[in-house]
Amino acid sequence: MKVNMQSVNFSADKKLVDFIQKRMDKLDLFYDKVIQSDVYLKVENTSDKENKIFEARVNVPGDSFVVKKQCKTFEEGVDMAVSSLERQLKRRKEKLRSHI
């Protein structure tokens, strides 16, 4: 799957980019018609510990899913967002099967 990543207010290192790519590729197991995904990594300038925002938009034919998570680390945000996207993609696949 094609994953476009943008990091705002910082530069993402190779390890984080590879981690995100690996997790987003797992979404193909649940729904194989994923066209592409856009990932935005943001760091807010606050004193709050949960200042890292992970936002993902996954495009599928005829629809797109958006998930936004705010956590202490990007890895935690990626895990939470991917599990949420898995549920959404499974639900979409079930709906398409029921209409056939």
Order of alpha helices (4+ residues) and beta strands (2+ residues): beta-alpha-beta-beta-beta-alpha
